[in-house]
Amino acid sequence: MKLSLETRNLGDVMVVHCQGRIVYRDEAAELSHLVSDVLQNTCKVVLDLAGVSSIDSAGIGELALLHTWAQANNADLKCAGPNPLVRSLLSLTNLDSVLEIHPTVCEALDAFHPGKVCADG
């Protein structure tokens, strides 16, 4: 399954819902292109990885690159909802020590606004 991306603005946070695979070539490049565009308009981004079925080394590299871009633009990038396979790959590559990863989008949103009730499911 190719990667499909959908953005949703939730107040001052842009959520990028990812569905499919983040792999070498078009999928990883498409994610980078979209998130770099988003980072020009907002400084708070959540990558919803709940729909990501697999990720390869190129996808891992793109996530690291996106994190670097966010930092360079004084933006905050959080990841949410990776399945156990994706989560273990993030751990194996130590990317989980760099990326802020939350179990759900709501928890990632709450990290931007502590104490605010998340109405997004």
MDAnalysis code that builds the backbone (N, CA, C; Angstrom):
import MDAnalysis as mda
import numpy as np

u = mda.Universe.empty(363, n_residues=121, atom_resindex=np.repeat(np.arange(121), 3), trajectory=True)
u.add_TopologyAttr("name", ["N", "CA", "C"] * 121)
u.add_TopologyAttr("resid", np.arange(1, 122))
u.add_TopologyAttr("resname", ["MET", "LYS", "LEU", "SER", "LEU", "GLU", "THR", "ARG", "ASN", "LEU", "GLY", "ASP", "VAL", "MET", "VAL", "VAL", "HIS", "CYS", "GLN", "GLY", "ARG", "ILE", "VAL", "TYR", "ARG", "ASP", "GLU", "ALA", "ALA", "GLU", "LEU", "SER", "HIS", "LEU", "VAL", "SER", "ASP", "VAL", "LEU", "GLN", "ASN", "THR", "CYS", "LYS", "VAL", "VAL", "LEU", "ASP", "LEU", "ALA", "GLY", "VAL", "SER", "SER", "ILE", "ASP", "SER", "ALA", "GLY", "ILE", "GLY", "GLU", "LEU", "ALA", "LEU", "LEU", "HIS", "THR", "TRP", "ALA", "GLN", "ALA", "ASN", "ASN", "ALA", "ASP", "LEU", "LYS", "CYS", "ALA", "GLY", "PRO", "ASN", "PRO", "LEU", "VAL", "ARG", "SER", "LEU", "LEU", "SER", "LEU", "THR", "ASN", "LEU", "ASP", "SER", "VAL", "LEU", "GLU", "ILE", "HIS", "PRO", "THR", "VAL", "CYS", "GLU", "ALA", "LEU", "ASP", "ALA", "PHE", "HIS", "PRO", "GLY", "LYS", "VAL", "CYS", "ALA", "ASP", "GLY"])
u.atoms.positions = np.array([
    [0.840, -1.181, 0.000],
    [0.000, 0.000, 0.000],
    [0.879, 1.236, 0.000],
    [0.632, 2.125, -0.945],
    [1.365, 3.381, -1.008],
    [0.998, 4.249, 0.183],
    [1.727, 5.311, 0.350],
    [1.491, 6.223, 1.457],
    [0.467, 7.275, 1.057],
    [-0.569, 7.414, 1.879],
    [-1.488, 8.531, 1.675],
    [-1.362, 9.441, 2.889],
    [-1.416, 10.730, 2.632],
    [-1.219, 11.738, 3.668],
    [-2.409, 12.672, 3.699],
    [-2.844, 12.986, 4.884],
    [-3.959, 13.918, 5.064],
    [-3.596, 14.846, 6.203],
    [-3.795, 16.143, 6.008],
    [-3.505, 17.095, 7.074],
    [-4.800, 17.598, 7.684],
    [-4.708, 17.913, 8.960],
    [-5.865, 18.450, 9.666],
    [-5.371, 19.478, 10.666],
    [-5.943, 20.647, 10.615],
    [-5.569, 21.719, 11.513],
    [-6.413, 21.632, 12.775],
    [-5.743, 21.479, 13.918],
    [-6.440, 21.441, 15.205],
    [-5.928, 22.608, 16.051],
    [-6.560, 23.740, 15.863],
    [-6.122, 24.949, 16.562],
    [-4.795, 25.408, 16.006],
    [-3.784, 25.455, 16.866],
    [-2.461, 25.898, 16.414],
    [-1.539, 24.725, 16.086],
    [-2.103, 23.517, 16.015],
    [-1.327, 22.316, 15.714],
    [-1.812, 21.706, 14.399],
    [-0.870, 21.352, 13.537],
    [-1.199, 20.659, 12.292],
    [-0.898, 19.175, 12.490],
    [-1.912, 18.355, 12.262],
    [-1.743, 16.901, 12.377],
    [-1.635, 16.339, 10.960],
    [-0.590, 15.546, 10.726],
    [-0.392, 14.885, 9.438],
    [-0.671, 13.401, 9.655],
    [-1.813, 12.934, 9.112],
    [-2.190, 11.524, 9.234],
    [-1.517, 10.752, 8.100],
    [-0.751, 9.730, 8.467],
    [-0.022, 8.914, 7.496],
    [-0.669, 7.535, 7.434],
    [-0.947, 7.062, 6.229],
    [-1.589, 5.761, 6.025],
    [-0.805, 5.012, 4.952],
    [-0.253, 3.856, 5.296],
    [0.497, 3.060, 4.322],
    [1.934, 2.843, 4.750],
    [2.838, 2.887, 3.777],
    [4.252, 2.617, 4.046],
    [5.087, 3.879, 3.863],
    [6.052, 4.069, 4.749],
    [7.026, 5.148, 4.570],
    [8.313, 4.451, 4.150],
    [8.512, 4.393, 2.841],
    [9.627, 3.625, 2.288],
    [10.354, 4.434, 1.220],
    [11.468, 3.878, 0.759],
    [12.337, 4.501, -0.234],
    [11.556, 5.001, -1.443],
    [11.987, 6.100, -1.948],
    [11.485, 6.770, -3.146],
    [10.306, 7.687, -2.847],
    [9.227, 7.505, -3.607],
    [8.131, 8.472, -3.611],
    [7.486, 8.680, -2.245],
    [7.281, 7.602, -1.501],
    [6.566, 7.733, -0.233],
    [7.328, 8.613, 0.752],
    [8.600, 8.310, 0.965],
    [9.402, 9.095, 1.907],
    [9.550, 10.534, 1.425],
    [9.775, 10.715, 0.129],
    [9.918, 12.063, -0.430],
    [8.621, 12.860, -0.298],
    [7.496, 12.195, -0.523],
    [6.201, 12.867, -0.406],
    [5.965, 13.355, 1.018],
    [6.309, 12.526, 2.009],
    [6.155, 12.922, 3.408],
    [7.025, 14.137, 3.705],
    [8.273, 14.104, 3.283],
    [9.185, 15.233, 3.523],
    [8.672, 16.515, 2.883],
    [8.201, 16.397, 1.656],
    [7.699, 17.568, 0.939],
    [6.504, 18.179, 1.676],
    [5.557, 17.341, 2.070],
    [4.367, 17.839, 2.755],
    [4.723, 18.475, 4.091],
    [5.533, 17.795, 4.889],
    [5.860, 18.330, 6.213],
    [6.702, 19.600, 6.101],
    [7.596, 19.674, 5.126],
    [8.368, 20.912, 4.966],
    [7.454, 22.077, 4.606],
    [6.428, 21.817, 3.795],
    [5.426, 22.850, 3.485],
    [4.663, 23.256, 4.740],
    [4.253, 22.274, 5.528],
    [3.501, 22.536, 6.758],
    [4.340, 23.368, 7.725],
    [5.643, 23.048, 7.822],
    [6.518, 23.762, 8.752],
    [6.705, 25.225, 8.383],
    [6.383, 25.603, 7.152],
    [6.468, 27.007, 6.766],
    [5.287, 27.807, 7.303],
    [4.215, 27.106, 7.709],
    [3.001, 27.787, 8.154],
    [2.649, 27.582, 9.615],
    [3.310, 26.651, 10.272],
    [3.008, 26.395, 11.680],
    [4.263, 25.910, 12.380],
    [4.285, 26.066, 13.687],
    [5.463, 25.611, 14.433],
    [5.140, 24.418, 15.328],
    [3.936, 23.860, 15.173],
    [3.545, 22.681, 15.957],
    [2.951, 21.638, 15.020],
    [3.632, 20.486, 14.936],
    [3.212, 19.434, 14.019],
    [3.207, 18.094, 14.739],
    [2.145, 17.326, 14.501],
    [2.074, 15.948, 14.977],
    [2.014, 15.038, 13.763],
    [2.934, 14.086, 13.694],
    [2.878, 13.050, 12.665],
    [2.125, 11.873, 13.256],
    [0.938, 11.609, 12.733],
    [0.133, 10.478, 13.188],
    [0.582, 9.242, 12.421],
    [1.322, 8.368, 13.102],
    [1.885, 7.173, 12.473],
    [1.018, 5.937, 12.680],
    [-0.173, 6.098, 13.238],
    [-1.028, 4.949, 13.553],
    [-1.366, 4.123, 12.316],
    [-1.460, 4.751, 11.165],
    [-1.813, 4.033, 9.944],
    [-0.613, 3.536, 9.149],
    [0.584, 3.706, 9.686],
    [1.794, 3.283, 8.975],
    [2.025, 1.803, 9.221],
    [1.988, 1.024, 8.137],
    [2.143, -0.426, 8.255],
    [3.600, -0.850, 8.274],
    [4.472, -0.083, 7.603],
    [5.892, -0.417, 7.608],
    [6.718, 0.816, 7.286],
    [7.984, 0.731, 7.690],
    [8.919, 1.821, 7.444],
    [10.282, 1.185, 7.193],
    [11.030, 1.730, 6.242],
    [12.359, 1.186, 5.977],
    [13.408, 2.228, 6.357],
    [14.667, 1.956, 6.014],
    [15.748, 2.854, 6.405],
    [15.565, 4.255, 5.806],
    [15.029, 4.333, 4.595],
    [14.776, 5.643, 3.992],
    [13.711, 6.399, 4.786],
    [12.673, 5.691, 5.223],
    [11.637, 6.312, 6.036],
    [12.172, 6.782, 7.378],
    [13.032, 5.958, 7.994],
    [13.666, 6.341, 9.261],
    [14.507, 7.603, 9.039],
    [15.245, 7.611, 7.935],
    [16.065, 8.778, 7.607],
    [15.230, 10.029, 7.400],
    [14.077, 9.864, 6.751],
    [13.196, 11.014, 6.527],
    [12.654, 11.556, 7.846],
    [12.306, 10.679, 8.776],
    [11.822, 11.141, 10.079],
    [12.919, 11.931, 10.803],
    [14.152, 11.435, 10.725],
    [15.268, 12.154, 11.348],
    [15.462, 13.516, 10.682],
    [15.367, 13.553, 9.357],
    [15.501, 14.799, 8.612],
    [14.396, 15.791, 8.988],
    [13.168, 15.297, 9.094],
    [12.045, 16.165, 9.470],
    [12.263, 16.753, 10.859],
    [12.776, 15.945, 11.766],
    [13.076, 16.431, 13.116],
    [14.108, 17.564, 13.044],
    [15.149, 17.367, 12.235],
    [16.191, 18.381, 12.078],
    [15.617, 19.658, 11.473],
    [14.777, 19.518, 10.434],
    [14.138, 20.685, 9.823],
    [13.285, 21.439, 10.835],
    [12.521, 20.693, 11.615],
    [11.664, 21.337, 12.620],
    [12.512, 22.141, 13.597],
    [13.581, 21.535, 14.090],
    [14.459, 22.249, 15.027],
    [15.052, 23.496, 14.381],
    [15.481, 23.380, 13.131],
    [16.080, 24.515, 12.428],
    [15.082, 25.650, 12.232],
    [13.800, 25.321, 12.192],
    [12.741, 26.323, 12.011],
    [12.059, 26.698, 13.321],
    [12.686, 26.357, 14.439],
    [12.115, 26.617, 15.768],
    [10.712, 26.061, 15.900],
    [10.499, 24.899, 15.303],
    [9.197, 24.236, 15.358],
    [9.299, 22.997, 16.241],
    [8.148, 22.486, 16.613],
    [8.080, 21.310, 17.476],
    [7.357, 20.200, 16.721],
    [8.043, 19.092, 16.490],
    [7.498, 17.942, 15.771],
    [7.364, 16.783, 16.741],
    [6.160, 16.251, 16.835],
    [5.907, 15.091, 17.690],
    [5.341, 13.972, 16.819],
    [5.582, 12.737, 17.230],
    [5.031, 11.576, 16.535],
    [4.019, 10.915, 17.448],
    [3.036, 10.255, 16.841],
    [1.985, 9.627, 17.639],
    [1.559, 8.300, 17.033],
    [1.260, 7.349, 17.912],
    [0.585, 6.119, 17.541],
    [1.307, 5.106, 16.691],
    [2.645, 5.012, 16.748],
    [3.269, 3.988, 15.905],
    [2.882, 2.583, 16.370],
    [2.666, 1.676, 15.411],
    [2.349, 0.296, 15.780],
    [3.610, -0.358, 16.366],
    [3.491, -1.542, 16.952],
    [4.656, -2.166, 17.597],
    [5.865, -2.357, 16.669],
    [5.635, -2.692, 15.399],
    [6.747, -2.875, 14.462],
    [7.480, -1.558, 14.227],
    [6.739, -0.509, 13.921],
    [7.345, 0.801, 13.671],
    [8.028, 1.296, 14.939],
    [7.375, 1.128, 16.073],
    [7.939, 1.558, 17.356],
    [9.265, 0.849, 17.629],
    [9.322, -0.464, 17.337],
    [10.559, -1.204, 17.594],
    [11.676, -0.745, 16.655],
    [11.344, -0.405, 15.403],
    [12.365, 0.106, 14.488],
    [12.880, 1.473, 14.932],
    [11.989, 2.305, 15.435],
    [12.412, 3.604, 15.963],
    [13.336, 3.405, 17.161],
    [13.056, 2.389, 17.953],
    [13.889, 2.079, 19.114],
    [15.237, 1.494, 18.692],
    [15.223, 0.554, 17.748],
    [16.464, -0.068, 17.272],
    [17.435, 0.945, 16.681],
    [16.907, 1.961, 16.040],
    [17.742, 2.983, 15.413],
    [18.037, 4.155, 16.358],
    [17.545, 4.055, 17.582],
    [17.686, 5.113, 18.592],
    [17.006, 6.420, 18.203],
    [16.162, 6.374, 17.195],
    [15.442, 7.579, 16.802],
    [14.427, 7.966, 17.876],
    [14.007, 6.981, 18.652],
    [13.065, 7.287, 19.740],
    [13.703, 8.128, 20.841],
    [15.030, 8.223, 20.847],
    [15.693, 9.085, 21.827],
    [15.754, 10.537, 21.345],
    [15.475, 10.741, 20.059],
    [15.501, 12.078, 19.472],
    [14.083, 12.606, 19.253],
    [13.235, 11.749, 18.675],
    [11.845, 12.132, 18.419],
    [11.020, 12.032, 19.688],
    [10.067, 12.929, 19.807],
    [9.103, 12.833, 20.904],
    [7.947, 11.973, 20.396],
    [7.790, 10.780, 20.975],
    [6.798, 9.814, 20.493],
    [5.747, 9.598, 21.576],
    [4.476, 9.722, 21.166],
    [3.344, 9.543, 22.080],
    [2.482, 8.383, 21.601],
    [1.818, 7.696, 22.526],
    [0.977, 6.560, 22.135],
    [-0.210, 6.939, 21.250],
    [-0.754, 8.149, 21.421],
    [-1.922, 8.570, 20.647],
    [-1.766, 10.031, 20.219],
    [-2.569, 10.423, 19.234],
    [-2.590, 11.821, 18.801],
    [-3.041, 12.708, 19.962],
    [-4.037, 12.266, 20.709],
    [-4.520, 13.067, 21.844],
    [-3.401, 13.361, 22.839],
    [-2.589, 12.357, 23.117],
    [-1.488, 12.569, 24.062],
    [-0.426, 13.504, 23.479],
    [-0.199, 13.430, 22.183],
    [0.737, 14.359, 21.537],
    [0.189, 15.782, 21.594],
    [-1.111, 15.938, 21.328],
    [-1.737, 17.262, 21.409],
    [-1.680, 17.798, 22.825],
    [-1.904, 16.913, 23.804],
    [-1.858, 17.317, 25.204],
    [-0.457, 17.784, 25.590],
    [0.567, 17.222, 24.971],
    [1.940, 17.644, 25.262],
    [2.171, 19.088, 24.818],
    [1.441, 19.548, 23.799],
    [1.514, 20.945, 23.375],
    [0.724, 21.842, 24.318],
    [-0.385, 21.309, 24.850],
    [-1.294, 22.105, 25.691],
    [-1.626, 21.320, 26.951],
    [-0.718, 21.204, 27.896],
    [-0.994, 20.428, 29.117],
    [-2.247, 20.930, 29.824],
    [-3.058, 19.981, 30.256],
    [-4.266, 20.316, 30.988],
    [-5.493, 20.529, 30.132],
    [-5.299, 20.745, 28.848],
    [-6.443, 20.936, 27.956],
    [-6.991, 19.567, 27.570],
    [-8.320, 19.421, 27.581],
    [-8.946, 18.154, 27.247],
    [-8.927, 17.963, 25.744],
    [-8.464, 16.787, 25.316],
    [-8.400, 16.476, 23.886],
    [-9.751, 15.953, 23.438],
    [-10.318, 16.595, 22.417],
    [-11.603, 16.146, 21.874],
    [-11.391, 15.385, 20.580],
    [-10.123, 15.189, 20.196],
    [-9.829, 14.480, 18.940],
    [-9.627, 13.015, 19.251],
    [-10.263, 12.133, 18.439],
    [-10.164, 10.720, 18.744],
    [-9.372, 9.932, 17.874],
])
